[in-house]
C-alpha cells in the first residue's frame, strides 16, 4: 500500500525497515511515525518486528550506546537515571485538555494547544545524530478481547530493551489488525545526555498526555515510569477506553492462591507504590499473573481479568533471599535482567535492605560513590536509590502462573485494597458486600507518599483505589463505574481491605513482614466459605481461632490472643477521623462523587458511633458477633 506518509518516510528508512512498516495496513500509524520522524529529525529510523533478531538487536544497541552495561551474571545489565530523574514526576506529567473542557482538579492539566506547542518544541530536533527505534507491543494478551496495540518511537535503546521484558511483542498483532488497530502511541526522547548517557535537562522534563488522540509525549527523561509509554502513561488512556466500553482498567496485581484439594483462586490487589504490592503478588508458594496493571471484563456474568503487562518493573529495596525467594532467584541467576540505580561493585549489584554486607564504595546513580558522599544540598547519598528497580520478564520467574497468556484471562474471586495506615484500619477485613468494599477500602484508600513519586515523603493522602494519579475521567465517574461493574456480575468477587502498616502507641509495626501471607490465606478461605468472621463496624474481621491455625500452618509461628487484640481491636476515634478525611476529600476534590459513597460512609460512621457508645473507644474484637457469611 502507498500513501503520502509512507512516501515521506521512504527516503528516511532503509529497505528492511520500510518494508516492515509498509506491511502494516494502517494509515494512522504511518502518519504518527512520519510526524515523529519529521519532528525529531533522527539520523536513522529502525523499525522493530517480533523476530528474535530484532529483539536481540535492541538489547545489543543498549549496550553499544552504553545506556546499559553488562554485569558479571550473564544477561544482567545496569542502567542509571542520574540524580534528578528517579521517579514518576507528578509536577510535569500533565493532561492536554482542549479549550472549553476540564478534568478533575486533582489532575495536572494544561491547555492542549499550549501544551503541544511546549512539548513539541522540546522534541524538535531532539534525535539529531541518533537512531529512532519504532517498536510495536500490546497491552494484554495478543489476539484477545483484552488486547490493545501500542507503538512507541524512542531514541533510547534502554527504553526499547525494557519494552522487550515488560510487554508482549505486537508487530504481528498490528499486521493482523491492519486498519482496525486502534492503538496508543508514545513519542519519547531522552534529550541531551551526558557521558553516562543520562538525561541532563531535568528542568525541561515534560510528560504530556493527549487523550484526544491517545498519544503520550515524553522528553528529557529516562526513568522508565516516565518513558515506557505502555506503563502508567498508557494506563491513563486505557481508563478512558474502559470507561467508554464498560470495563475496568485497574492499578492492580493478579495472583493465584493455592487452597485445599489443589484448588487455585485468583485475587487482584491495589496498593500504592512501596506499600507491599509486589511482595504480596510474589508470596512464596503462590503464583503470579502480574504485579501492576490489570484489566477486568464481565464475561457471561464472571469477572475475568488479565495482566496488561508481561514483566515486572519492580522496586528492589528490601528484596531479600528470605522474604522474596522467587525474586531473589531471578536476580541472581543467568537471564535478562535490567537493574537501575543500584550500587555496582566489581560487576555485582547491591541495593538497600538486601540483607547482606554491602561495599563502602562503587558506582551508583550519582557516579563514583563512597560511604559518606553528599549531594549538592549536603545530604548523604545512599549506596542505592530508594526507588532503584529491576526489570524482568514474568516468564523468567519460577512462580509465573501458566494462565499469563490466556486470551480469556482468569476468573477473579477477590480484590484487596491496601495502603499505609498507621492508626485506623485493621490488618485485614472484608467488605459487607461489593459496594461497601469498593467505597470503604477502595475509594477510601489512604496512604503516605513514598519515594516512588517525586516530592515530599511521609505525607498522608487519599489515593483513591491506588489509581488517582492516572485517572483521566472524573474521579466520581470512576468510582461509579466500579460500583456499576459489580452489577454486571452474577458472582461478585469479595472485596478486602488490608493494612500492613498499623502501629501501636509506641510507633512499632503490628504486622510482621511475612504476616501478609496469613491474611491472603484467610481471604482464600472466605471466598470458599470455609472461615467464619466477626462483624465489626468497618467490615468482617477474622476470628482468632482461624488466625491461630493459619499462622502455624503458613508461617510455623505462634499467634497469641495478645497479638489478635493488638491487631484487631477497633480504634473507633481513629476510624472516625479517617472517615472525616475521606468525606472531606470526596466533597472537595472529587467531581460528582456518587451519592452511594456518602451513604456508605455515613452508615459506617453510625456503626462506629454505636460501638463506641456500647463498648468504649477501643472495643476488643470479641465484642463483635461471629457470622458465617454475609
N, C-alpha and C positions, 0 to 999 in steps of 0.2 A: 504494500500500500504506500502511496506517496501523498504527502500533504505539505503545506507551507512550513510547518515546524520541522518535519524531517528534512526537507530541502535545506533549511537553515542550518541544520546540525551536520549535514553530510561532510562538510569541509572541516568540522571540528573533531570528528571521531575517526578512528581507524576502521578498517573494513570489518573486523570481528565485532567491535562494539556497536557499530552502526547496524550491522545485520541483526545483532541481538535485540537492539531497541526496536528496529523496524518490524521484528517478528511479533511484537505485541500490538494488536489492532486496537489502539486506544488513543485518539487524537488529543484528548485532555492530558494524558500522560506526556505525550510528545511536547505539548505546549508548556507544561511545567518544566521539563528538562531543558527545553530551548530557552526559556526565560532565565532559569538558573545559570546556564552557561553564559548567556549574554550579560547578565548582571555581574557575575563573579569573575568572569574572564580567566578561567583556568587555562594552563598551557596544554593539558591533556585531559580528555574525558574517558574514563574507563567504566564500562558497563558490566556489572557482575551478573552471572547467571547462577543456577543451582549446581553447576558442575563441580566435582571435587577439586579440579584445577583452580577454578575461580575462588572457591572457599579458601584454599591454601594460599593463593596469591595475596589476599587481603591481610592475612597474618604475616606473610613474608614482607610485605610493604611496611607494616607497622614496625617491624624490626629494622628494616633497611633505613627507614627515615628516623629511627631512634625515638619514636613515640613510645615504644616499648623496648625493653632489653631482656635478654634471656637470663634465667636464674639456673641454679645447679640442677634442679629436678627437671627432667625432660618435659617440655611443653609449658613450663611455668614462665611467666614474664612479669615485669614490673613496669608500671606507668605512674607518672607523677602529675598532679594538677597544680602544683605551686602553692603559694601561701594564701592567696585570696580567692580561691575557686574550689571550695571544699564541701559544698552542699547545695541543695536546691535554694535558689536565691529568690525569695518571695518578692523582694522590693522591685526587681527588674523583670519579673515574669508578669506579663500583662495580657489581657484580652483586648483585641482590636474591636471596638464597638462602633457600628455605623451611626451616623448622625441621627439623632432623634430616638435612639434606643439606649437602654441602660441595663446592666446586670446587677446582681446583689451588691450592696455596698461593702460586703465582706470580701469582695474580689477586687484585685487590682485591675484597672482598665484604663484605656486611653482611646481617644477618637481614632477611628480606623484610618482615615486619610493621614492624620498627623503621625500615627504610629508606623504606617507603611513607609512614609517618607523618611522617617528616622532610621528604621531598621534596614531598609533597602539602601539607604545612604551609607550605612556602616558596612554593608555587604558588598557594595560597589567595588569591583576590582580586588576583592579580598583574596582571590585564589590565583593571582598572577604568580607565575613561577611554580605552580603546584599542580597536582593531579586531583581532579574531581572524581570521586567514586560514586556511581549510581547503583544503589542497592535496592533489591526487591525482597520484601519479607511479608509475613502475615501475622496478624493478631488472631489467636485462637487456632485450632487445628485446621489444616488445609481441607478443602472440599467439604465444608461443613456449614450449616446454617449460622454457626457462631463466627466464622472466619471473616476478617476484614483485611483486604490487601493494603499494603503500605509501601511507599517509596521514600528513600532518603538520599539526598545529594549532599555529600560532605567532603571536605578536604582533609579530614582526619582519618587515617587508617587505624588508629586505636578505636575510634567510634565504629568504623566498619567491622573491625575484628570483634568488637563487643556484640554487634548485631548477630554475628555467626553463633555466638554462645547463648544469647538470650532469647532468640526468636526463631520461628520456622522460616526456612528458605521459601521465597514466594514468587520467584521468576516464572515457574511453570504455572502457578496459580493465575498470574497476570495473563499469561498466554491463553490459558483455558477460558478465562472470563472475557478477554478482549474488551470490547466497548462497554460491557456490562460491569466492569470493575469500577465500582465507586470507592475510590481509595483515599487514604490520608497521605499527606505529603509533608516532608520536612526538608528544609534547606539550612545547612549548618556550615559555618566557617570558624576555625579556631582563631582567626585574626592574626595579628602579629605575635610571633613566638620567639622565645629566647633560645640559647644554645641547648637547653634541656628540652626543647620542644614544648614549652609551657606557655599558654596564653598570657600576655603581659599587660594588656589594656583592660584590666578588670573594671575600670571606671566607665568603659564603653560596652560593658556586657549587657546584652539585651536578649530576652527570650519572649517573643511575641506570638500570640496565637490568634490566627484569623479564622474564627469559627464559621464565618460566612462562606469560606472556600475550603475548609478542612485542611488548612496549611499552617505549619509551625515554622517560624524563623528563629534561628539561634546564632549568635555571633559573639566572638571574644570570650569564649568559654570552652573548656574541655570536659569538665566534670560530667559524668555520664547522665546524671539526673537532669542536666540542663541541655544535653546534646543528643542523646539517643532518643530520637523523637517518638519511638514507639512506647516509651515508658510513661511517666506521669503526664507528659505533654499530650500524647495521643489519648490518654485516659480522659482528658477534658473534652476532646472531640467525641470520644465514644459515648460519654454520658449524654451528650445531645442526641446522638444517633439512637441510643437506647430509649431516651425519653420519647422520641417521635415514633418509635416502633413497638413500644410496650414491653421492653425487657429491662434488665438492670445491669449496669457496669459498676463493679464494686472494688474497693481497695482492700482486697481480702486474699488470704491464703486458702488453699484447699488441701485437706489431708484425709487419709484413710486411717481409721482407728479400729484395731482388732478387738474382737469380743468373743464371747462364749461360742463354742461349736464351730470355730473357724470363720465366723462372720466378719465382714468388714463394713464399717459405717462411715460415710463421708461427712465431714464438717468443714465449714468455712469460718474464717475469723478476721475481724478488722481491728488492727492495733496501730496507733501512730508509730512512727519510726522510733526505734530504741525502747519499745515497750514490751518486747517479748514475742514479737510476731514470728520471726524466722525460727527462734528456738522452740516455739510451740509447734510450728509446722514440721520441724525436724526431730520430734521426740523419738528417742530410741525405741525400736521395735514396731513403730508405726510406719506408714508410707506417706510420701509427699507427692501431691499433684502439682502444687505451685505455692509460691511464698509471697505473692504481691498483688496480682490483679486477677479478678475472676469475673466471668460473665454468667448471668443467670437467665434462663428462659423457662417459661411454663410450657411443658410439652405433655399433652394428654393428662393434665392435672398434676403432673410431677414437676418438682423443681429440679431442672437439670443444670449442671454447672461445668464450665471448662476453665482451664488456666489460659489467660490471654498470652502468656509467655511460654518459653521452653527452657529457661535458665534462671539463675539466681544472681542478682547484683546485691550481695549481702553485706551488712556491717560485720566487720571481722573482730572488733573489740570484744573481749571476754569469751571468744571461742576457745574452748579448752578440750583436751583429749577426753577428760572425764565427763563433762557436761554435754559435749556436742560431738559424739564419736563419728557420726556419718559425715559431718562437715570436716572434721579433723582428718579423716581418712582421705577425702578427695583433695585436701590442701597439702597432703604430704606424699602422694603417690604420683607417678608419671601421668600426664594428661594435660589438656589445655585448661589453664587457669590464668586469669589476669589479676594480679594483685595491684592495688593502687594505694599510694600514700602511706605505706608501711615503711619500717626501717629495713634496709638491706645491709648485711654484713657478710662478707665472704660468700656472696651468692645465695644467702639464705634470708627469708623474710621473718621479721619479728613485729609483733603488734602488742597493743596494750591489753593486759589481762589474759595473756595466753597461758599462764600457769607454769612457765619455765623461766630460768635465768636469762636475762637479755643483755646484750652488749651495751657498753657505755659510749660507743661511737659507731659511726657508719654513715650511710646516706639515707636521707628521708625527704619529705616534701619540701623542706627548707633548704636542701642542698647537703653539703657535708655537715654532719651533725655530731655533737659531743654532749654528754650529760652536762646540764647547766647552761647550754646555749640559750640566748634570749633573742626575742624578736625586736622590731624597731620600737615597740612600746615598753620594752623592758620586761615582758612576760616570758617565763621559761617555756621553751618549746619542748613538747613531749617527744619521746622516741618515735612515735607514730601518731597520726591524726586520730582523734576520737571517732571520726566518720570514715576512717580507712575502710576499704571494701575489697571484696573478691568477686570475680565474675566467673561462672562455671555453668556448663550445660547440665540440666537436670538428669539427663541420661547417664552422666558420669557418676551419679550417686547410687550407692548400692541399695538405698531405700526408695528409689524412684518408683512411683506407682505405675503398674502396667497400663492403666487407663489414660495416661497422659495424652495420648494422641487419638483417643476415641472421638470421632466426629460428633457423636451423640452426647458426649460428656458423661458425668456421673450423677446419680441421684443424691441430692443433698438432704441430709436428715437433721442437721443442726447448724446454727450460726452463733458465733460468740463475738462479743464486743469487749475490748479491754484497753484501759488507759493507765495513767499514773495517778492514783487517788490515795493519798497518804492517810486520809481522815475518815472517809464515809463508807464506801461500798465494801461488802464482804468479798473474800477472795473468789467466791463462785456462787452464782444464783441463777435461777431460771425464771423467765417471764411467765406471767399467768396465762398469756395467750400471745399470738403473733403481734397484735397491735401494742400490747403492753411492753413486750420485749423490744420492739423497734423503737418505741418512744423512750422508755426508761433506761435502756442501755445504749441504743444506737444514737438517737437524736440528743441524748443527754451525755454523750461520751465526753468526759473531762480528763484532761491530762496536763502535763507540764511540757513546755517547749524543751527540745533536746538539741544536741549538736548536729543532728541530721538536717536541720534547717538553719540557714544563716540568721543570726540575731541573738538576742539575749536568751540564755538558758534558764530553766527552772521557773518560768512564769506560768502560773495556772491559766488554762484557757479551755473553752469548749472547742472540741474538734469533732464536729458532727459526723458520726459514722466513720471517722478517720479519713474523710474524703473531702472535707470542707474546702481545702486549698484548690481542689481540682474541679469544682462544680461550675459549669458554665450555663446552668439554668437557675431560676430562682430556688433558693435553699428550701423554701416551704414546699415548692413543687416536687423537689427531690424526696422530701420526707413523705409526701402524699403518694408519690409513685411507689415507694416501698410498702406503704400500707395497702395500696390497691393491688400490688403484686400478690400479696398473700391471699386476696380474694379469688385469684385465678387458679389456686391450688386446691386439689382435693385433700391432700395431706401436707399441711404446712410444716416446714422444719421448725423444731423447737428453737427458741432464742434464749441465749445465755449471756450474762454479764460476768466478766472475770476481772480481777484486780490483783496483780502480783505485787503491788507496792504499798499495801496497807501497813501502817506503822503503829507502834504503841506510843504511850505518852513520852517515853524517853527518846523516841525517834528511831527505834530499832524495827527493821522489817519483820513482819509476822509470817511471811512466806519464805520457805527455803527455795533455792534456785530450781530444784527438781520437783517441788511440790505441784507444779502445774500439770505434771503427768497424772496425778491423782484427780485433779479437777476434771481433766479431759475424760478419764475413765469413768468418773461419776456421770458426766454428761452422756456417755455412751449407754450406760445403764438406764438413764432416764428416758432416752429415746426409745428403748425397748421395753419400758415399763417394768424394769427389774430393780428399782430402788425407790423407796419412799422419800418424802421430803417434808419439811416444816414450812408452813405458810407464814412467812414474815411480811412486814409491811412493804418491803421493796421487791419481794419475789420469793420464790421457793428455794429454800436453802437445804443443804444436805443434812441427814440425820447422823448423829455421832457414830452409831454402830457401823454404818456403811463406810464412813471415812476411816474408822479404826481398821476395818478389814482391808480396805484398799491401800492404805499406807503400808501395811505389812506385805500385801501381795505385790504391789508395784515397786516400792522402794525398800522393802525389808526394814521398815522404820516404825518405831513405836509412836503412836499418836494418842496423846493423853486428853482427858476431859479438860485440863487447863488449856491445852492447845486449842481445842474446839471453842472454849469460851472466849479466848482472846481473839480468835479469828471471826467468830460468828455472832458475838454479842452485838445487838442492834444499837448503833450510835445515832440516836434519834436527832439530837440537836445538829450534829454534823450533816446528817442527811437532809434535814430541813434547810440548812444553809446552802447545801448543794442545789436543792430544788429552787431556791431563790435565784441563784446564779444562772441556772438553766433557763428558768422562765424569763429572767431579765434579758438574756441573750436572744431568745426567740422573739420576744416582743420588740426589742430594739434593733436587732440585726437581720433577722430572717423576714424576708418579704412574704406576706400571706401565709404564715405558719398555719397548719391545719387546726381547726377547732378541736379535733380529736386529741391533739397533742396537749392542749391546755386542760382538757377534761381528764386525761390520764394522769397528768401531773397533779391536778387538784385531788383526784382520788387517792394518789399516793400520799399526798400531804395529810389528808384526812386519816388514813391508816396509821401514819406515823404519830399524829397527834393523839389518836385513840390509844396507841400502845404506850405513849409517854404518860397519859393520864392514868392508865391502869397499872403500869409496871415501873414507871420512872424513866429517866433519860437514857438508861443503858440496860434494856431488858436482856436477860440471858436467852440463848436460843431455845432452851427447853420451855420457855414461856409460850412458844408458838405451837399451834396444833400440828400433828402429823397428818399428812394427806397421802393417798395412794398416787393419784394423778389429777391434773387439772386441765 
